[in-house]
Amino acid sequence: MRFFHGGKQRGPYFEGWYLKHQSGEGKSLALIPAFHADPGGRRRASLQVLAENGSWWLEYPEAAFQAEERRFQVRLGESWFSSRGMKVDVRQDGLTLQGELGYGPFTPVRKDIMGPFRLFAGMQCAHGILSMGHSLEGSLVLNGERLDFTGGTGYVETDRGRSFPSAYLWTQCAWPGPEGGSLMLAVAGVPLPLGSFTGCICAVIHRGREYRLATYRGARIEAWSPSGAVIRQGRYRLDVELLEEGGQSLRAPVEGSMERTIHESLRAKVRYRFWRGETLLFQHVDPGASFEYSDGVEGPGRDQP
C-alpha cells in the first residue's frame, strides 16, 4: 500500500487520515491531517480536530506538510502522525492541543477494502483502512482538559480522491474484551460515465476473524437511511441502528476544495447485529461509535449548518 499519493497529483485532489482515539473512561477525540489541491492549483494542508464538545479547522501552507509514500508518517507544522503514535503541538485559532500518544500494533484488514472498486475510473474517493483497532498509551491536553487515553483503543483510516460522495453513510466502532471486535461500514452513491449505482464496503472483526461484506462480493444493500442500514451477503446479514447522535461539523472535499460542511457524531449510540443464517454472531450497542450520514441535500442537520 502506498500511504501518500498527492505529491505527484495534478488537478483537484485531496488526501486525509482519520485517527480516532477512545479512552477507557468514555472520552473520544479524532484528528484529521490532510492535504488538498483545488481546481485553481492552490495546494494547502489542514488539521481538523473533533471532540465531543466541539470541532476545529486549522489551515497550513503546503510547506508545513510532509508525508511519506511507503509508510504512514505525516508531519504537519509542529505535529506528527505515524503507525507508532502521534505528537501534537497546536496553539492557534482558539485551540490548544498538546501531548503525545503511543500506538500498539495496528490491526490491518487482510486485503485492500476497496477491492476492484479502486480501479473504477469514475470513483470520486478511495477508502483505506490502516488499523481496525490498536492500543493507546499517553495523554493529551485539549484547551486545558487532560484526556488520558492509556488503555484505550485507536482506529486509523484514510481517504483520497477528488470529492466525498454526495450521498453516503459511514459508521465505525471498536470494543475491547473477550467478545471484543471492530467494524467499519460505508455505503455510498458511485457515479459512472453512464448512470450510477450505490455500493458498500464493510469489514467486521469478531473473535479474531475478519468478515468482508462488499458490493464486489455480492453484498446487497437492503436499506440505508439516517437511521442506519441493513446489508446482506449470502448467509451473512449486518443490521446497523442509530439510537442516539450528537454531531459536530467538519469540512469535506469538493473537487479538492474543503468547501463542504458535513456532520459527524463522534460518540453516537449505535446497535450493531451480525448474523450468519439464523445464528446471531454478536449484538453490540456502542455508546462511542462514529456515525455520518449525508443525502447530498443542503439544509439544517444535513450537509450545511
C-alpha positions, 0 to 999 in steps of 0.5 A: 500500500502506498500511504501518500499519493498527492505529491505527484497529483495534478488537478483537484485532489485531496488526501486525509487520515482519520485517527480516532482515539477512545479512552477507557473512561468514555472520552473520544477525540479524532484528528484529521491531517490532510492535504488538498489541491483545488481546481485553481492549483492552490495546494494547502494542508489542514488539521481538523480536530473533533471532540465531543464538545466541539470541532476545529479547522486549522489551515497550513501552507503546503510547506508545513506538510510532509508525508511519506509514500511507503509508510504512514508518517505525516508531519504537519507544522509542529505535529506528527502522525505515524503507525507508532503514535502521534505528537501534537503541538497546536496553539492557534485559532482558539485551540490548544492541543498538546501531548503525545500518544503511543500506538500498539500494533495496528490491526490491518484488514487482510486485503485492500477494502476497496477491492476492484472498486479502486480501479473504477475510473469514475470513483470520486474517493478511495477508502483505506483502512490502516488499523481496525483497532490498536492500543493507546498509551499517553495523554493529551491536553485539549484547551486545558482538559487532560484526556488520558487515553492509556488503555484505550483503543485507536482506529486509523483510516484514510481517504483520497480522491477528488470529492466525498460522495454526495450521498453516503453513510459511514459508521465505525466502532471498536470494543475491547474484551473477550467478545471484543471486535471492530467494524467499519461500514460505508455505503455510498452513491458511485457515479459512472460515465453512464448512470450510477449505482450505490455500493458498500464496503464493510469489514467486521472483526469478531473473535479474531476473524475478519468478515468482508461484506462488499458490493464486489462480493455480492453484498446487497444493500437492503436499506440505508437511511439516517437511521442506519442500514441493513446489508446482506451477503449470502448467509451473512446479514449486518443490521446497523441502528442509530439510537442516539447522535450528537454531531459536530461539523467538519469540512469535506472535499469538493473537487479538492476544495474543503468547501463542504460542511458535513456532520459527524457524531463522534460518540453516537449510540449505535446497535450493531447485529451480525448474523450468519443464517439464523445464528446471531454472531454478536449484538453490540450497542456502542455508546462511542461509535462514529456515525455520518450520514449525508443525502447530498441535500443542503439544509439544517442537520444535513450537509450545511449548518 
